[in-house]
Amino acid sequence: MKNFHKSSGDNFHIMVVEDDELARDMIKQNVESAGYECTIAESGVDALKIIDEGKKNVDVIITDIRMPGLDGIELTMKVKERYDTDVIVMTGFVEDFTYDKVIESGASDFFQKPINPRELMLRLKRVLKERILFAERNQADVELKQSFDKLRRAQDQTVVALASASEIRDPYTSGHQQRVTKLACAIAENMDLSKNLIEGLRIAGLLHDIGKISVPAEILSKPGKITQDEYNIIKQHCQIGYEILKGIEFPWPVAQIVLQHHEKMNGSGYPQGLIGEEILLEARILTVADVMEAMSSHRPYRAGLGIDKALDEIMNNKSTFFDPAVVDICWDLFSKGKFIFE
């Protein structure tokens, strides 16, 4: 298993893999003189055994190419498959020193014998410096992801709190925004839309009725038929929701989706009377999900009409009020039992 374990400092562990004792001892002496810990192996097989035992992490392997049993190129490939250890290869044979062959094996650097101690240490220190920089970048990425996750959790908590605020005033529709959101996201997923678009739709779905916080509770929970004036007040919730959300810098057009979720394809919707593709796709999806949930659920002024009636409504007004592609997906989800309201 790959595991990058060193990020800074000089406490590095170097392994020298060389079947020539004089060359091996000379490299070991130079490595230890530079202040690094050094382990030696006489062959590629011995080197893998030492690493696999895992008693000590190895940061860099300096290996000869020509060795009995397992040559340096083969050793490099096996090491890079299993560990995040850098490899520097060396050889005294010109025919072995093929750039493509060495780089394709995964080696970080290479040089030709006879060994120049100064060149060797310069190459080793360069590889170690790159390891430090790589580890620091990884750590920065981890910290950035943690910060993003923390911000994402805070955003979700804020969205849930805002959604709850409007539902508290209208207990008869408690859970409406959550159910609409689940259906809208299911439709979007079956339309093969991007995860990013679906996430924006999820946020907008949870907040699509936030504007009802301004509608008097006696209108929201009125058991009888509402008047035209009361209906006009309710219709304002789209614009009010937009005004509440427009100052929040979401990475999606949440405020616009909320503003448009009662628009109709033929321009008869509100508040802007948008037509067709002037309406955001997310809003077109949300409109169908909203109608399905509202018609099938109980309301103070009527009993729930059921899924079949709701499906009839969206099918009868397909293309006139509702996006036909969205309607077809919604019909498929319910008619084939792929989705149910919980």
C-alpha positions in Angstrom: 0.0 0.0 0.0 1.3 3.4 -0.9 1.9 5.7 2.0 3.9 8.9 1.8 5.3 9.3 5.3 7.9 12.1 5.2 7.1 15.8 4.8 10.0 17.8 6.2 13.4 17.6 8.0 16.6 15.6 7.3 15.6 12.4 9.0 15.3 10.5 5.8 15.9 6.8 5.2 17.8 5.8 2.1 18.3 2.3 0.8 21.3 1.4 -1.4 20.8 -1.7 -3.6 24.1 -2.7 -5.2 25.7 -6.1 -5.7 29.2 -4.6 -5.9 30.5 -4.2 -2.3 32.9 -1.4 -3.0 30.3 0.8 -4.8 27.7 -0.1 -2.2 29.9 0.9 0.8 31.1 4.1 -0.9 27.5 5.2 -1.5 26.5 4.3 2.0 29.4 6.4 3.4 28.3 9.4 1.4 24.7 9.1 2.4 25.5 8.7 6.1 28.0 11.6 5.9 25.1 13.8 4.7 23.2 12.9 7.9 20.7 10.4 6.4 20.0 6.9 7.7 21.1 4.2 5.3 20.2 0.6 4.8 22.0 -1.7 2.2 20.8 -4.6 0.1 22.9 -6.8 -2.1 20.0 -7.5 -4.6 16.6 -6.5 -5.7 15.1 -9.5 -4.0 16.8 -8.6 -0.7 15.6 -5.0 -1.1 11.9 -6.0 -1.6 12.1 -8.3 1.4 13.4 -5.5 3.7 10.8 -3.1 2.5 7.9 -5.6 2.7 8.9 -6.5 6.3 8.0 -2.9 7.0 10.4 -2.4 9.9 11.5 0.9 8.5 10.0 3.2 5.9 12.3 3.9 3.0 12.2 7.3 1.3 14.6 6.8 -1.5 16.2 3.7 -3.1 19.4 4.1 -5.0 19.8 1.0 -7.2 22.0 -0.5 -9.8 20.3 -1.7 -12.9 22.3 -4.9 -13.6 21.8 -7.3 -10.6 21.1 -11.1 -10.4 17.5 -12.2 -9.8 15.7 -8.9 -10.0 17.3 -6.1 -11.9 17.0 -2.4 -11.0 14.2 -1.6 -13.6 12.1 -4.5 -12.3 12.8 -3.5 -8.7 11.7 0.1 -9.5 8.4 -1.1 -11.1 7.5 -3.3 -8.1 8.4 -0.7 -5.6 6.3 2.0 -7.3 3.4 -0.4 -7.5 3.4 -0.9 -3.7 4.9 2.1 -2.1 5.4 5.8 -2.4 9.2 5.5 -2.4 11.4 7.4 -4.9 14.0 5.5 -6.9 17.3 6.7 -8.4 18.8 4.2 -10.8 22.4 3.9 -11.9 24.4 1.7 -14.3 27.9 1.3 -15.7 26.6 -0.1 -19.0 25.7 2.4 -21.7 23.3 0.1 -23.4 21.2 -0.1 -20.1 20.9 3.7 -19.9 17.8 4.2 -22.0 15.9 7.3 -20.9 12.5 5.9 -21.9 13.0 2.6 -20.2 14.1 4.2 -16.9 11.3 6.9 -16.8 8.6 4.4 -17.8 9.7 2.2 -14.8 8.8 5.1 -12.5 12.3 6.2 -11.5 12.7 9.7 -10.2 16.3 10.2 -11.5 19.2 8.3 -13.0 23.0 8.6 -13.6 25.8 6.6 -15.1 28.8 5.1 -13.3 31.5 5.6 -12.4 29.9 7.2 -9.4 30.7 10.9 -8.8 29.9 11.4 -5.1 29.1 15.1 -5.5 26.7 14.4 -8.4 25.1 11.5 -6.5 24.3 13.7 -3.4 23.0 16.6 -5.6 20.6 14.2 -7.2 19.6 12.6 -4.0 19.0 16.0 -2.3 16.9 17.2 -5.2 14.7 14.1 -5.0 14.3 14.5 -1.2 13.4 18.2 -1.7 10.7 17.3 -4.2 9.4 14.7 -1.6 9.1 17.5 1.0 7.3 19.8 -1.4 5.0 17.1 -2.6 4.1 16.2 1.0 3.5 19.8 1.9 1.1 20.2 -1.1 -0.7 17.0 0.0 -1.1 18.4 3.5 -2.4 21.7 2.1 -4.9 19.8 0.0 -6.1 17.8 3.0 -6.5 21.0 5.1 -8.3 22.7 2.2 -10.7 19.8 1.9 -11.3 19.8 5.6 -12.1 23.6 5.5 -14.4 23.0 2.5 -16.2 20.1 4.3 -16.7 22.3 7.3 -18.1 25.1 5.2 -20.3 22.7 3.4 -21.7 21.4 6.7 -22.4 24.9 7.9 -24.1 25.7 4.6 -26.3 22.6 4.9 -27.2 23.4 8.5 -28.1 27.0 7.5 -30.3 25.8 4.6 -32.1 23.3 6.9 -32.7 26.0 9.5 -34.1 28.4 6.9 -36.4 25.7 5.4 -37.6 24.8 8.9 -38.4 28.5 9.6 -41.1 28.6 6.9 -42.5 25.2 7.7 -43.0 26.0 11.4 -45.5 28.6 10.4 -47.4 26.1 8.2 -47.6 22.8 10.0 -50.1 21.4 7.4 -47.3 21.3 4.8 -44.5 20.1 7.1 -42.1 18.1 5.1 -43.3 19.4 1.8 -40.0 21.0 0.8 -38.1 17.9 1.7 -40.4 15.6 -0.3 -40.4 18.0 -3.3 -36.6 18.0 -3.1 -36.3 14.3 -3.1 -38.5 13.9 -6.2 -36.8 16.8 -8.0 -33.4 15.2 -7.4 -34.6 11.8 -8.5 -35.9 13.3 -11.8 -32.6 15.2 -12.3 -30.6 12.0 -11.7 -32.7 10.1 -14.2 -32.2 12.9 -16.7 -28.4 12.2 -16.3 -27.8 15.7 -15.2 -24.5 16.6 -13.5 -23.9 16.1 -9.8 -23.2 19.8 -9.5 -26.5 20.8 -11.0 -28.4 18.3 -8.8 -26.7 19.7 -5.7 -27.9 23.2 -6.6 -31.3 21.8 -7.2 -31.3 20.1 -3.8 -30.5 23.4 -2.1 -33.2 25.3 -4.1 -35.7 22.6 -3.4 -35.2 22.8 0.3 -35.7 26.6 0.2 -38.3 27.0 -2.6 -41.1 28.0 -0.2 -38.9 30.1 2.1 -40.9 33.2 0.9 -44.0 31.9 2.7 -42.5 33.1 5.9 -44.0 36.4 5.0 -47.5 35.0 4.3 -49.9 35.4 7.3 -50.4 32.0 9.1 -54.2 32.3 8.9 -54.0 32.3 5.1 -51.6 29.4 5.0 -53.7 27.2 7.3 -57.1 28.5 6.1 -59.5 25.4 5.9 -61.8 27.0 3.3 -61.4 28.4 -0.1 -59.0 31.4 -0.2 -60.0 34.7 -1.9 -58.3 36.2 -4.8 -56.6 38.8 -2.6 -55.3 36.0 -0.4 -54.1 34.1 -3.4 -52.3 37.2 -4.6 -50.5 37.4 -1.2 -49.4 33.8 -1.5 -48.1 34.3 -5.0 -45.7 36.9 -3.6 -43.7 34.1 -1.9 -41.6 33.5 -5.0 -40.4 37.1 -5.1 -39.9 37.3 -1.4 -38.0 34.0 -1.4 -35.7 35.5 -4.1 -35.2 38.7 -2.1 -34.2 36.6 1.0 -31.7 34.4 -0.9 -30.3 36.7 -3.6 -27.6 38.1 -1.2 -26.3 34.6 -0.4 -23.3 33.6 -2.6 -24.3 30.1 -3.5 -22.3 28.4 -6.3 -25.6 27.8 -8.0 -28.5 30.1 -9.1 -30.6 29.2 -6.0 -32.4 32.5 -5.7 -33.4 32.5 -9.4 -34.6 28.9 -9.2 -36.8 29.8 -6.2 -38.0 32.9 -8.0 -39.1 30.8 -11.1 -40.6 27.6 -9.5 -44.1 28.7 -10.4 -43.4 29.7 -14.0 -45.2 27.8 -16.8 -43.9 26.8 -20.2 -46.6 28.8 -22.0 -45.8 32.0 -20.0 -48.9 31.8 -17.8 -47.0 31.4 -14.6 -45.7 33.9 -12.1 -44.1 36.2 -11.1 -42.3 37.0 -14.4 -44.4 35.2 -17.0 -41.3 33.4 -18.5 -41.7 31.2 -21.5 -40.1 27.8 -22.3 -36.3 27.7 -21.9 -36.3 31.2 -20.4 -37.1 29.2 -17.3 -34.1 27.6 -15.7 -34.1 23.8 -16.1 -33.8 23.4 -12.3 -37.0 25.5 -11.9 -38.8 23.4 -14.6 -37.9 20.2 -12.6 -38.9 21.8 -9.3 -42.3 22.9 -10.7 -43.3 19.3 -11.7 -42.1 17.9 -8.3 -43.9 20.7 -6.5 -47.2 20.0 -8.3 -46.9 16.2 -7.7 -46.3 16.6 -4.0 -48.9 19.3 -3.5 -51.7 17.5 -5.3 -51.1 14.1 -3.7 -50.8 15.4 -0.2 -53.5 16.5 2.3 -54.1 20.3 2.6 -56.3 22.2 5.1 -58.8 23.0 2.4 -59.0 19.5 0.8 -58.0 15.9 1.2 -55.0 14.6 -0.8 -55.9 13.8 -4.4 -53.4 11.0 -4.8 -50.6 10.1 -7.1 -52.8 9.1 -10.1 -54.6 12.5 -10.1 -51.3 14.3 -9.8 -49.9 12.3 -12.7 -53.0 13.1 -14.8 -52.4 16.8 -14.1 -48.9 16.9 -15.3 -49.6 14.7 -18.3 -52.6 16.8 -19.4 -50.6 19.9 -19.2 -47.4 18.5 -20.6 -45.7 21.2 -22.8 -48.4 23.7 -21.9 -47.4 24.2 -18.3 -44.7 21.7 -17.8 -41.4 20.7 -19.5 -42.3 17.5 -21.5 -38.9 15.9 -20.8 -39.3 16.4 -17.1 -42.9 15.1 -17.2 -41.9 11.9 -19.0 -39.2 11.1 -16.4 -41.6 11.8 -13.5 -44.2 9.6 -15.1 -41.7 6.8 -15.5 -40.5 7.1 -11.9 -44.0 6.7 -10.5 -45.6 4.3 -13.0 -42.7 1.8 -12.7 -42.5 2.1 -8.9 -39.1 3.7 -8.9 -40.1 6.5 -6.6 -42.6 6.9 -3.8 -43.2 9.8 -1.4 -42.3 8.9 2.2 
